[in-house]
Amino acid sequence: MNLTTPDLTPTHTPKTRASRAASKLQDSATAAPAPVVASVTLLVNKLAEYLSPSELKKVKEAYRFSDEMHLGQVRRSGEPYIVHPIAVAEICADWKLDAQAIMAALLHDVMEDQDVKKEELIERFGAPVATLVDGLSKLEKIEFQSLIEAQAENFRKMLLAMASDVRVILIKLADRLHNMRTLEHMAPAKKRRIAAETMEVYVPIAHRLGLNNIYRELQDLAFSHLYPMRYRTLAKAVKAARGNRREVVKKILESVKNTLAAAELAAEVYGREKTLYGIYRKMRSKHLSFSQVLDVYGFRVVVENFAGCYAALGTLHGLYKPMPGKFKDYIAIRKLNGYQSLHTTLIGPYGTPVEFQIRTQEMHRTAESGVAAHWLYKNGDSNLTDLQQRTHSWLQSLLDIQLQTGDSAEFLEHVKVDLFPDSVYVFTPKSKIIALPRGATALDFAYNIHTGIGDHTVSVAINNEQAPLRTELHNGDIVEIVTDPDSRPSPTWLSFVRTGKARSAIRHHLRTINLNESVELGQELLAQALMALNINPDLPQPTIEKLLNESSAKSMDELYAEIGIGKRMAALVARHIFGLIDDEPGMLPSSHHHHLIPAELDPVTIYGSEGVSVQLAPCCLPIPGDQIVGQLRRDQGLVVHTSDCMPAKRMRMKEPERWIAVQWGNELNRRFDCRIRLLINNEKGILARVAAEIGESDTNISYVGMDEDEEHVMTQLRFTIQVKDRVHLAHLIRNLRGVAGVTRVERERA
């Protein structure tokens, strides 16, 4: 995956602006069968609604310059290339971004494609516009040692540009949206690559910034190119269902409108349809067929004021029976991206579950446009809206991570954790609400308050009770941190912190304060691992050069330091060295030569606290006691699967050389996630009995889901729980089978 903007122009390699222009003119002679005229009229009309005449004049100058620079250049569709910058500017104009942002949107490709220098843009359009365009420009055509490094470096540049000015990412998202809308002209392989990149990076960024319209459209566009057959099949099914359910939707709509009018509540009520990707994701996550996804349609109720939201909620609950556990109040505690609404699911006509979202007009604008709603560019924090202040704070945290991070890949690893907005909301002792990613610990909370507080944390109290630093936080927890100036971060903290900010701060401390100790420890650990493989730790220079080249480390000291702080496992690096020297005479005893493969060496021991160097595969979620096998990743990490995991077996057939023997260690001081599935009778109190039994078995619940059959007789419960090992799991399953109303219990695999 390459995080640069998709290049929709013909391939050329000119070295100067003049030769590039000549090349583009030559390309245009063979590109489109019929010329297409680009029009800027629609953009000008949109801008005239809110820009002053002087600002509009500057935008027109930027358009003329961009048009001149892209003269003769065409997209693969045959359109003049200037159509793309105009379309990007139109999307930005819909958000009513300022003149500088619109000019940057029109000019966003001239620096990379046309050899225009930043100094020329400063002279023509001013430093702010030039800085925006520079932030949007793609990386120079330099050679990276690996695709992962290229991805991470592109991502780092984009996010750091965001941190300095949020308009950069708004323009970048508009650029990606138009490219996705016109992706059908690309080759199939490139379409899939760009779509995968969009789903992995740009979709969560749009969600994190609250840009719901773009979030939904990018999801569906990426889905259509990643899985075209599934997309077409679902689209056909939804179209058929739309006709079948038209009468039901109409009946609900009329009933709701009449009931709200009778209650003297002024409200706009309209139906909405789930996105195709939203339906597909629900089918996959809950193992449902399309016919079982009943809430394809939902309704949105937009009222005049805050009090009207709760009044409308009470009125709707009087009209239809609410489903237990399906009410969420995102008004009292808004989502991390600023989203506010009341969500409730009611049992509509014919027993069909119907979801309602209730919000004010202001909340609706924020829900659809996020940080771009009522755009007001900052002249100081006092002029920012509440949502923009929180967004600005998050973007500034990217700079903190950048300062503490050693390389692009590590930066990418940290930030992507914070992009997904599945959050928990906890309180400081002074009742300030703090939003953290789901799974965050008390130590993550400390680092969220301030890096200095996190570094000096010694203990924590949750709801006035002492708790370990690794304790996972839940909604509503009140967290108090106790610090000591003499306390310092421990390498073991890396095994349980969840947020990128905490992880990068801990690693930064370990690198800077304890660098020499880390190098010495890493050197000792690697020497032990090499001697265990009968390899002389004094490696020859050619082997060292190969190792540094393939591991992307700049020196052996850097490699040793990464081993010492837990970023790499000594055993895995030793296995890699084994592969490099297997064919070098004299490096291995004759008994090893050409006869051993890594899987036949002594197993690597897994303790579950190795941090990022070892991951437990989410498809099978191995726990101590399972027979396990390890997959060596290209970036030196290790993914641990159960031996009977079907996805692992398929991958092992493709790349057998990347699999090694692993085993559990004897001292495991943590709990491990595991999925179980229960079939129960749908009767009163059954869920409470099951949850109580799980709690009494000394087991934590981190997720619970429920699926009912059509007759509402049997219910399938899915839990993600945290257990010590297979013995603990077996004890729990045995206890659950004794709960009245439970007919079957089994461990769930992917």
SEDO-987119 format. One line per 3 residues: number of its first residue (from 0); for each residue z, x negated, y of C-alpha. Coordinates in Angstrom, 1 decimal. Each point is the difference from the previous one (the first is absolute). Last residue first. Example, Ala and Ser with C-alpha at 12.3 -4.5 7.8 and 13.67 -1.06 7.14 Angstrom:
REM SEDO-987119
1> 7.1 -13.7 -1.1 | 0.7 1.4 -3.4
//
This chain:
REM SEDO-987119
749> 13.3 12.9 -17.8 | 3.1 0.2 -2.1 | 2.8 2.6 -0.1
746> 3.1 -0.4 -2.1 | 0.8 3.2 -1.8 | 2.3 3.0 0.1
743> -0.7 3.4 -1.7 | 1.5 3.4 -0.2 | 2.6 -0.2 2.9
740> 1.6 3.5 0.5 | 3.5 -1.1 -0.9 | 0.5 -3.7 0.5
737> 0.3 -1.9 -3.3 | -3.5 -1.6 0.3 | 1.2 -1.4 3.3
734> 2.8 -2.0 -1.7 | -2.4 -1.6 -2.5 | -2.4 -0.9 2.8
731> 2.8 -1.6 2.0 | 1.2 -2.1 -3.0 | -3.6 -1.1 -0.7
728> -0.4 -1.0 3.6 | 3.2 -2.1 0.0 | -1.1 -1.7 -3.2
725> -3.5 -0.6 1.5 | 1.4 -1.8 3.0 | 2.1 0.3 3.1
722> -1.4 3.3 1.3 | -1.5 1.3 3.2 | -1.7 3.4 -0.2
719> -3.4 1.5 0.9 | 0.3 3.6 -1.1 | -2.7 2.5 -1.0
716> 1.0 3.5 -0.9 | -2.3 2.3 -1.9 | 0.8 3.7 0.2
713> -0.4 2.7 -2.6 | 0.0 3.8 0.6 | -1.7 0.3 3.4
710> -2.9 1.7 -1.7 | -2.5 -2.4 1.7 | 1.9 -3.1 -1.1
707> 2.3 -1.7 2.5 | -0.2 -3.6 1.2 | 3.1 -1.8 1.5
704> 0.5 -3.4 1.6 | 3.0 -2.3 0.4 | 0.2 -3.5 1.5
701> 2.5 -2.7 0.4 | 2.7 1.2 -2.4 | 2.8 -2.5 -0.8
698> 1.6 -0.2 -3.4 | 3.7 -0.4 -1.0 | -0.4 2.6 -2.8
695> 2.1 2.5 2.1 | -2.7 0.0 2.6 | -2.8 0.8 -2.5
692> 2.2 2.8 -1.4 | 0.6 1.4 3.4 | -3.8 0.0 0.8
689> -0.7 1.8 -3.3 | 2.7 2.7 0.7 | -1.2 0.5 3.6
686> -3.6 0.4 -1.1 | 1.0 2.6 -2.6 | 2.0 2.1 2.4
683> -1.9 3.2 -0.5 | -2.7 0.0 -2.7 | -3.5 -1.4 -0.4
680> 0.5 -1.4 -3.5 | -0.5 -3.8 0.0 | -2.6 -2.6 -0.9
677> 1.3 -3.4 1.2 | -2.0 -3.1 1.1 | 1.4 -3.5 0.6
674> -1.1 -2.8 2.2 | 1.8 -3.4 0.3 | 1.1 -2.1 2.9
671> 2.2 -3.0 -0.8 | 3.5 -0.8 0.9 | 1.4 -3.3 1.1
668> 2.1 -2.9 -1.3 | -2.0 -1.2 -3.0 | 1.7 -2.9 -1.7
665> -1.7 -0.6 -3.4 | -3.5 -0.5 1.2 | -2.9 2.2 -1.1
662> -3.0 -1.5 -1.6 | -3.6 -1.0 1.0 | -3.0 -1.1 -2.0
659> -3.2 -0.7 2.1 | -3.1 1.9 1.0 | -2.7 -1.3 2.4
656> -2.1 -1.6 -2.8 | -0.5 3.4 -1.6 | -2.1 1.3 3.0
653> -2.0 3.1 -1.1 | 2.0 0.9 -3.2 | 3.2 -0.6 1.9
650> -1.0 2.5 2.7 | -0.5 2.7 -2.6 | 3.3 -0.8 -1.8
647> 1.8 0.0 3.4 | -1.3 3.5 0.8 | 1.2 1.1 -3.4
644> 3.6 -1.3 0.3 | 1.2 -0.8 -3.5 | 1.2 -3.5 0.9
641> 1.9 1.3 3.0 | -1.4 -1.5 3.2 | 1.1 -2.8 2.3
638> -2.1 -1.1 3.0 | 0.3 -3.7 0.9 | -1.1 -1.5 3.3
635> -2.1 -3.2 0.4 | -2.5 1.6 2.5 | -2.5 0.5 -2.8
632> 2.5 2.1 -1.9 | 1.5 -1.1 -3.3 | 0.6 3.0 -2.3
629> 3.3 0.0 -1.9 | 1.0 1.7 -3.3 | 3.0 2.1 -0.9
626> 1.8 1.4 -3.0 | 2.4 2.4 1.6 | 3.8 -0.8 -0.2
623> 0.3 -0.5 3.7 | -2.2 2.6 1.8 | -3.8 0.1 0.4
620> -1.4 2.5 2.6 | -3.2 1.0 -1.9 | -2.6 0.5 2.7
617> 2.2 -1.3 2.8 | -0.2 -3.6 -1.4 | 3.2 -1.9 0.7
614> -0.8 -2.7 2.6 | 0.8 -3.7 0.0 | -0.5 -2.5 2.7
611> 0.9 2.6 2.7 | 3.7 -0.1 -0.9 | 1.3 -1.8 -3.1
608> 2.8 2.5 -0.6 | -1.1 1.7 -3.2 | 1.3 -2.8 -2.2
605> -3.2 -1.0 -1.8 | -0.2 -3.0 -2.3 | -3.5 -1.6 -0.5
602> -0.8 -0.2 -3.7 | -0.4 -3.4 -1.7 | -3.6 -0.9 -0.3
599> -2.5 2.0 -2.1 | -1.1 2.3 2.9 | -1.0 -3.1 2.0
596> -2.6 -1.1 -2.5 | 0.8 -2.8 -2.4 | -2.4 -1.9 -2.3
593> -2.4 -1.9 2.2 | 2.5 -2.9 0.4 | 3.6 1.0 -0.6
590> 0.6 -2.0 -3.1 | -1.7 -3.0 1.7 | 2.7 -0.1 2.6
587> -1.2 1.1 3.4 | -1.1 -2.1 3.1 | -1.6 -2.8 -2.0
584> -3.5 1.4 0.2 | -0.6 2.8 2.6 | -1.2 3.2 -1.7
581> 3.2 2.0 0.1 | 0.8 -1.4 3.5 | -0.9 3.0 2.1
578> 1.2 2.7 -2.5 | 3.4 -1.7 -0.4 | 0.2 -0.2 3.8
575> -0.4 3.8 0.2 | 2.7 0.4 -2.7 | 2.3 -2.2 2.1
572> -0.7 2.1 3.1 | 1.0 3.1 -2.1 | 3.2 -1.6 -1.3
569> 1.0 -1.2 3.5 | -0.3 3.6 1.3 | -1.4 0.4 3.5
566> 1.6 1.7 3.1 | 3.4 -0.7 -1.3 | 1.4 -2.2 2.8
563> -0.2 -3.2 -2.0 | -3.5 0.7 -1.5 | -1.3 0.6 3.5
560> 1.6 -3.2 1.2 | -1.5 -2.0 -2.9 | -3.5 1.3 0.9
557> 0.5 -0.9 3.6 | 1.3 -3.5 -1.0 | -3.1 -0.3 -2.3
554> -2.2 0.4 3.1 | -2.3 2.6 1.6 | 0.5 2.7 -2.6
551> -3.0 2.2 -0.7 | 0.9 0.1 -3.8 | -3.4 -1.0 -1.2
548> -0.5 -2.8 2.4 | 3.5 -1.3 -0.2 | -0.2 -0.1 -3.9
545> -3.4 -1.7 0.0 | 1.3 -2.6 2.4 | 3.1 -0.6 -2.0
542> -2.0 -0.3 -3.2 | -2.3 -2.6 1.6 | 3.1 -1.9 1.3
539> 1.7 -0.4 -3.4 | 3.1 2.0 -0.7 | 3.4 -1.7 -0.4
536> 1.7 3.0 -1.7 | -1.3 -1.3 -3.4 | -0.9 3.1 -2.0
533> 1.8 0.9 -3.3 | -0.1 3.7 0.9 | 3.7 0.1 0.6
530> -0.5 -3.2 2.0 | -2.2 1.9 2.4 | 2.6 2.8 0.5
527> 2.7 -2.5 0.6 | -2.1 -1.9 2.5 | -0.9 3.3 1.8
524> 3.6 0.9 0.4 | 1.0 -3.4 1.3 | -2.9 0.0 2.5
521> 0.9 3.5 1.1 | 3.7 -0.9 0.5 | -0.9 -3.1 2.1
518> -2.5 1.9 2.1 | 2.4 2.9 0.5 | 2.8 -2.4 1.0
515> -2.2 -1.7 2.5 | -1.1 3.4 1.5 | 3.4 1.5 0.1
512> 0.1 1.1 3.7 | -3.7 0.4 0.6 | -1.4 1.4 -3.3
509> 3.1 1.9 -1.1 | 0.3 1.6 3.5 | -3.7 0.9 0.1
506> 0.3 1.4 -3.5 | 2.9 2.2 1.0 | -1.8 1.2 3.2
503> -3.2 0.7 -1.9 | 1.8 2.1 -2.6 | 2.0 2.0 2.5
500> -3.0 0.8 2.2 | -2.2 0.9 -2.9 | 2.4 2.6 -1.2
497> 1.4 0.4 -3.6 | 2.8 -2.5 -0.5 | 0.9 -0.4 -3.7
494> -1.0 -3.3 -1.5 | -0.4 -1.7 3.4 | 3.7 0.2 0.5
491> 0.5 -2.4 -2.9 | -1.2 -2.9 2.3 | 3.2 0.6 2.0
488> 0.0 0.5 3.8 | 2.8 -1.7 2.0 | 3.6 0.9 0.9
485> 1.9 -2.1 2.5 | -0.3 2.5 2.8 | 1.4 2.7 -2.2
482> -1.4 3.6 0.0 | 1.2 3.4 -1.1 | -2.7 2.8 0.0
479> 0.7 3.7 0.1 | -2.4 2.5 -1.5 | 0.2 3.8 0.2
476> -2.1 1.5 -2.7 | -2.0 3.2 0.9 | -3.1 -0.7 -2.1
473> 0.7 -2.6 -2.8 | 0.5 -3.7 0.1 | -0.3 -2.3 -3.0
470> 3.0 -2.3 -0.5 | -1.0 -3.7 -0.1 | 2.6 -1.0 2.6
467> 2.7 1.3 -2.4 | 2.1 3.0 1.2 | 3.4 0.5 1.8
464> 0.6 3.7 0.9 | -0.1 1.5 3.4 | -3.3 1.9 -0.6
461> -1.6 -3.3 -0.9 | 2.1 -3.1 0.9 | -1.7 -3.4 -0.1
458> 1.0 -3.6 -0.6 | -0.8 -3.6 1.0 | -2.9 0.4 2.4
455> -0.7 -3.1 2.1 | -3.8 -0.2 -0.5 | -0.4 3.8 0.3
452> 1.9 0.1 3.3 | -2.1 -2.8 1.4 | -3.2 1.7 -1.1
449> 1.0 3.2 1.9 | 0.5 3.7 -0.8 | -2.8 0.0 -2.6
446> 1.5 -3.1 -1.6 | 3.3 1.8 -0.6 | -1.8 3.1 -1.4
443> -2.0 -2.2 -2.4 | 3.4 -1.4 -1.1 | 1.2 3.6 -0.7
440> -3.0 0.4 -2.3 | -3.5 1.6 0.5 | -1.4 2.0 -2.9
437> -1.9 2.4 2.3 | -1.1 -1.9 3.1 | 2.5 0.1 2.8
434> 0.6 2.3 3.0 | 3.1 -0.5 2.1 | 1.8 2.9 1.7
431> 2.7 -0.9 2.5 | 3.3 1.7 -0.9 | 2.3 -2.6 1.5
428> 1.0 -1.3 -3.4 | -3.8 -0.5 -0.6 | -1.8 2.7 -1.9
425> -2.5 0.2 -2.8 | -3.5 1.5 -0.3 | -2.0 -0.7 -3.2
422> -3.8 -0.6 0.2 | -3.3 0.4 -1.8 | -2.0 -1.3 3.0
419> -2.1 -2.7 -1.8 | -0.8 -2.7 2.4 | 3.3 -1.9 -0.4
416> -0.8 -1.5 -3.4 | -3.4 -1.0 1.3 | 1.7 -2.1 2.6
413> 1.9 -2.4 -2.3 | -2.9 -0.7 -2.5 | -2.5 -0.5 2.8
410> 2.3 -2.5 1.7 | 0.4 -1.8 -3.3 | -3.7 -0.2 -0.5
407> -0.5 -1.2 3.6 | 2.4 -3.0 -0.3 | 3.5 -1.1 0.9
404> 1.5 3.1 1.5 | 2.9 0.0 2.5 | -2.1 0.2 3.2
401> -2.3 2.5 -1.6 | 2.9 2.2 -1.1 | 1.3 0.1 3.6
398> -3.5 0.7 1.3 | -0.3 2.9 -2.4 | 3.3 1.4 1.4
395> -1.8 0.4 3.3 | -2.3 2.5 -1.7 | 3.0 2.0 -1.3
392> 1.6 0.0 3.5 | -3.3 1.1 1.6 | -0.3 2.9 -2.5
389> 3.6 1.1 0.8 | -0.8 -0.2 3.8 | -3.3 1.8 -0.6
386> 1.7 2.9 -1.7 | 2.6 0.3 2.8 | -2.7 -0.1 2.7
383> -0.3 -3.2 1.8 | 0.5 -0.3 3.7 | 3.5 -1.6 -0.2
380> -1.4 -2.6 -2.3 | -2.0 -1.5 2.7 | -3.5 0.6 1.4
377> -0.9 1.4 -3.4 | -3.2 1.9 -0.6 | 0.5 3.8 -0.1
374> -2.0 1.9 -2.6 | 1.0 3.6 -0.3 | -0.3 -0.3 -3.8
371> -1.2 -3.4 -1.1 | 3.3 -1.0 -1.7 | -0.5 2.9 -2.3
368> -3.2 2.0 0.3 | 0.3 2.9 -2.3 | 3.8 0.2 -0.5
365> 0.6 -0.9 3.7 | -2.2 2.8 1.1 | 1.7 2.4 -2.4
362> 3.5 -1.1 1.2 | -1.0 0.9 3.5 | -1.5 3.3 -1.0
359> 3.3 0.8 -1.9 | 0.4 -0.2 -3.7 | 0.2 1.9 -3.3
356> -1.7 -1.2 -3.2 | -0.3 2.5 -2.8 | -0.7 -0.6 -3.6
353> -1.0 2.8 -2.4 | 1.1 0.3 -3.6 | -2.0 2.7 -1.8
350> 2.1 2.7 -1.7 | -2.7 2.7 0.3 | 0.7 0.2 3.8
347> 2.0 -2.9 1.5 | 2.9 -2.0 -1.3 | 1.0 -2.1 3.0
344> -0.1 -3.8 0.6 | 1.6 -1.2 3.2 | -0.8 -2.9 2.4
341> 1.4 -0.1 3.5 | -1.9 -2.3 2.2 | 0.3 -3.4 1.9
338> -2.1 -3.1 -0.6 | 1.0 -3.1 2.1 | -1.3 -2.6 -2.4
335> 3.5 -0.6 -1.5 | 0.4 3.7 -0.8 | 2.1 2.2 2.2
332> 3.6 0.9 -0.7 | 0.9 3.3 1.5 | -3.7 1.0 0.1
329> -0.9 -1.4 -3.4 | 2.1 2.7 -1.7 | -1.2 0.3 -3.6
326> 0.2 3.1 -2.2 | -1.3 -0.1 -3.6 | 3.3 -0.4 -1.8
323> 0.2 3.7 -1.0 | -3.3 1.9 0.4 | 0.2 2.4 2.9
320> -0.5 3.8 -0.6 | -2.6 1.5 2.3 | 0.4 2.2 3.1
317> 3.6 -0.8 0.8 | -0.6 -3.7 -0.4 | -2.9 0.4 2.4
314> 2.2 1.5 2.7 | 2.7 -2.7 -0.5 | -2.6 -2.7 0.4
311> -1.5 1.7 3.0 | 3.4 0.0 1.7 | 0.5 -3.7 -0.9
308> -3.3 -1.0 1.6 | 0.4 2.4 3.0 | 3.1 -2.0 1.0
305> -2.1 -3.1 0.7 | -2.6 1.8 2.1 | -3.3 1.9 0.1
302> -0.9 0.4 -3.7 | -2.6 -1.5 -2.3 | 0.0 1.3 -3.6
299> -2.0 -2.0 -2.5 | -1.0 1.5 -3.3 | -0.7 -1.7 -3.4
296> -2.9 0.1 -2.5 | -0.4 -2.2 -3.0 | 3.5 1.0 -0.9
293> -0.7 1.1 -3.6 | -0.9 -3.3 -1.5 | 0.1 1.3 -3.6
290> -3.7 1.0 0.0 | -0.9 -3.6 1.0 | 1.7 -1.4 -3.1
287> 3.4 -1.6 0.4 | 1.4 -3.4 -1.0 | 2.6 0.0 2.8
284> -1.2 -3.2 1.7 | -3.7 0.4 -0.8 | -0.4 3.6 0.9
281> 2.0 -0.5 3.2 | -2.2 -3.0 0.9 | -3.1 2.0 -0.6
278> 1.2 2.9 2.1 | 0.9 -2.3 2.9 | -3.4 -1.8 -0.4
275> -1.8 3.3 0.3 | 1.9 0.7 3.2 | 2.3 3.0 -0.2
272> -1.3 3.1 1.8 | 1.4 1.6 3.1 | 0.7 3.6 0.8
269> 0.7 1.2 3.6 | 2.9 1.5 1.9 | 0.4 -0.3 3.7
266> 3.4 1.3 1.2 | 1.7 2.2 2.5 | 3.1 1.3 -1.7
263> 0.9 3.6 0.7 | 1.5 0.6 -3.5 | -2.7 2.6 -0.6
260> -2.6 -2.6 1.1 | 1.4 -2.5 -2.5 | -0.3 2.6 -2.8
257> -3.5 1.1 1.0 | -1.3 -3.6 0.1 | 1.7 -0.9 -3.3
254> -1.4 3.1 -1.8 | -3.5 -0.5 1.3 | -0.1 -3.7 -1.0
251> 1.5 0.8 -3.4 | -2.7 2.7 -0.7 | -2.8 -2.2 1.2
248> 1.1 -2.9 -2.2 | 0.2 2.2 -3.1 | -3.4 1.6 0.7
245> -1.6 -3.4 0.4 | 1.5 -1.4 -3.2 | -3.0 0.3 -2.2
242> -2.5 -1.1 2.7 | 2.0 -3.0 1.0 | 0.6 -0.7 -3.7
239> -3.8 -0.5 -0.5 | -0.2 -2.4 3.0 | 3.1 -1.8 -1.3
236> -1.6 -0.5 -3.4 | -3.3 -1.3 1.5 | 1.9 -2.4 2.2
233> 2.1 -1.1 -3.0 | -3.1 -0.8 -2.1 | -1.7 -1.8 3.0
230> 3.0 -2.2 0.7 | 0.5 -0.8 -3.7 | -3.6 -1.1 -0.3
227> 0.1 -2.0 3.2 | 3.3 -1.9 -0.9 | 0.3 -2.9 2.5
224> -2.6 1.3 2.4 | 1.3 3.6 0.3 | 3.6 -1.2 -0.1
221> -0.6 -2.3 3.0 | -1.5 2.9 2.0 | 2.9 2.3 -1.1
218> 2.7 -2.4 1.0 | -1.8 -1.0 3.3 | -0.2 3.6 1.0
215> 3.7 0.8 -0.8 | 1.3 -3.1 1.9 | -2.4 0.5 2.9
212> 1.4 3.5 0.5 | 3.6 -1.0 -0.6 | 0.1 -2.9 2.5
209> 3.8 -0.3 -0.4 | 0.1 -3.8 0.6 | 1.2 -0.7 -3.5
206> -2.5 2.4 -1.4 | -2.9 -1.8 1.7 | 1.4 -3.3 -1.2
203> 0.3 1.4 -3.6 | -3.7 1.1 0.1 | -1.2 -3.3 1.5
200> 1.4 -2.4 -2.6 | -0.3 1.1 -3.7 | -2.2 3.0 0.4
197> -2.4 -1.7 2.5 | -0.1 -3.2 -2.1 | -0.9 2.1 -3.1
194> -2.7 1.8 2.0 | -1.4 -3.3 1.2 | -0.1 -1.5 -3.5
191> -1.5 3.2 -1.5 | -2.7 0.2 2.6 | -0.8 -3.7 -0.5
188> -0.6 0.6 -3.7 | -2.1 3.1 0.6 | -2.3 -1.7 2.6
185> 0.5 1.4 3.6 | -1.9 2.9 1.6 | 2.6 2.6 -1.2
182> 2.7 -1.7 2.2 | -0.9 1.9 3.1 | 3.2 2.0 0.4
179> 2.0 -3.0 -1.3 | -1.5 -2.1 2.8 | 1.0 2.6 2.5
176> 3.6 0.1 -1.2 | 0.3 -3.8 -0.2 | -0.9 -0.3 3.7
173> 2.3 2.8 1.0 | 2.8 -1.8 -2.0 | -0.8 -3.2 1.8
170> 0.1 1.7 3.4 | 3.4 1.4 -0.7 | 1.1 -3.3 -1.5
167> -0.8 -1.9 3.2 | 1.4 2.7 2.2 | 3.5 -0.9 -1.4
164> 0.0 -3.2 2.0 | 1.9 -3.2 -0.8 | 1.1 1.3 -3.4
161> -3.4 1.3 -0.9 | -1.5 -3.4 0.6 | 2.6 -1.3 -2.4
158> -1.0 2.6 -2.5 | -3.7 -0.8 0.2 | 0.5 -3.7 -0.2
155> 2.4 0.3 -3.0 | -2.4 2.3 -1.9 | -2.9 -2.5 0.5
152> 2.2 -2.8 -1.2 | 1.3 2.0 -3.0 | -3.5 0.9 -1.2
149> -1.4 -3.5 0.4 | 3.0 -1.5 -1.9 | -0.5 2.6 -2.8
146> -3.7 -0.9 -0.2 | 1.0 -3.6 -0.6 | -0.4 -3.5 1.5
143> -1.3 1.5 3.2 | -3.3 -1.2 1.7 | -0.4 0.9 3.7
140> -2.4 2.5 1.4 | 2.2 0.7 3.1 | 2.4 2.9 -0.4
137> -0.9 3.4 1.2 | 0.3 1.1 3.6 | 2.3 2.9 0.8
134> 2.7 -2.2 1.6 | -2.7 -1.8 2.0 | -1.4 3.4 1.2
131> 3.5 1.0 1.1 | 0.5 -3.3 1.8 | -3.3 0.3 1.7
128> 0.9 3.5 1.2 | 3.3 -1.2 1.4 | -1.5 -3.2 1.6
125> -2.6 1.7 2.2 | -3.4 1.6 -0.6 | -2.7 -2.5 1.0
122> 1.9 -3.2 0.5 | 2.5 0.7 -2.8 | -3.0 0.9 -2.3
119> -1.7 -3.3 0.8 | 3.2 -1.9 -0.7 | 0.4 1.7 -3.4
116> -3.4 -1.4 -1.0 | -3.0 2.1 -1.1 | -1.5 -1.5 -3.2
113> -1.7 3.3 -0.8 | 1.5 1.2 -3.2 | 3.6 -1.2 0.3
110> 0.5 0.4 3.7 | -2.2 3.0 0.4 | 1.6 2.1 -2.7
107> 2.8 1.9 1.9 | -1.9 0.4 3.2 | -0.3 3.9 0.0
104> 3.5 0.3 -1.4 | 1.3 -2.5 2.5 | -1.4 2.0 2.9
101> 1.7 3.2 -1.5 | 3.3 -1.9 -0.2 | -0.2 -1.2 3.6
98> -0.9 3.4 1.2 | 3.1 1.7 -1.5 | 0.2 1.8 -3.3
95> -0.5 3.7 0.2 | 0.4 0.4 -3.8 | -3.4 1.7 -0.2
92> -1.2 -2.9 2.2 | 1.0 -2.4 -2.8 | -2.2 1.9 -2.4
89> -2.9 -0.1 2.5 | 0.5 -3.8 0.5 | -0.5 -0.6 -3.7
86> -3.1 2.2 0.0 | -1.4 -2.0 3.0 | 0.8 -3.3 -1.7
83> -1.9 1.2 -3.1 | -3.1 1.5 1.7 | -0.5 -3.4 1.7
80> -1.3 -1.3 -3.4 | -3.2 2.0 0.4 | -0.3 2.3 -3.0
77> -1.9 -1.1 -3.1 | 2.7 1.0 -2.4 | 0.7 -3.7 -0.8
74> 1.0 -0.4 3.6 | -2.4 -1.3 2.7 | -0.1 -2.9 2.4
71> -2.9 -0.1 2.5 | 2.3 0.0 3.0 | 3.6 -0.5 -1.0
68> 0.8 -2.2 3.0 | -1.8 2.3 2.4 | 1.6 3.1 -1.3
65> 3.4 -1.7 0.2 | -0.6 -0.9 3.6 | -1.2 3.4 0.9
62> 3.0 1.6 -1.7 | 2.4 -2.3 1.8 | -1.6 0.9 3.4
59> 0.3 3.7 -0.9 | 3.7 -0.4 -0.7 | 0.5 -1.7 3.4
56> -1.7 3.0 1.7 | 2.2 2.4 -1.9 | 3.1 -1.8 1.3
53> -1.3 0.3 3.6 | -0.8 3.7 -0.5 | 3.5 0.7 -1.3
50> 0.5 0.6 -3.7 | 1.3 3.3 -1.5 | -2.7 2.5 -0.6
47> -2.8 -2.5 1.0 | 0.8 -1.9 -3.2 | -1.1 2.8 -2.3
44> -3.3 0.5 2.0 | -0.7 -3.7 0.0 | 0.5 -0.2 -3.8
41> -2.4 3.0 -0.6 | -2.6 -1.6 2.3 | 0.0 -3.4 -1.6
38> -3.2 0.6 -2.1 | -1.6 -2.4 -2.5 | -3.6 0.6 -0.7
35> -1.0 -0.2 -3.7 | -3.2 -1.8 -0.9 | -1.9 1.2 -3.2
32> -0.6 -2.1 -3.1 | 3.2 -1.9 0.6 | 0.3 -3.7 -0.9
29> -3.2 -2.1 0.0 | -0.6 -0.6 3.7 | 3.8 0.1 0.7
26> 0.5 -3.1 -2.1 | -2.4 -2.1 2.2 | 1.7 1.2 3.1
23> 3.4 -0.9 -1.5 | -1.3 -3.5 -0.8 | -1.2 -0.5 3.5
20> 3.4 1.2 1.4 | 1.8 -2.4 -2.4 | -2.3 -2.9 1.2
17> 0.9 0.7 3.6 | 3.7 0.5 -0.7 | 0.2 -3.2 -1.9
14> 0.5 -1.1 -3.6 | -2.0 2.7 -1.8 | 1.2 1.0 -3.5
11> -1.4 3.4 -0.8 | 0.8 2.9 -2.4 | -0.9 3.5 1.3
8> 2.9 1.8 1.7 | 2.6 2.3 -1.5 | 2.7 -2.7 -0.2
5> 3.2 1.7 -1.2 | 2.9 -0.9 2.3 | 1.9 -3.0 -1.3
2> 2.8 0.6 -2.5 | -1.8 -1.6 -3.0 | 0.9 1.3 -3.4
//
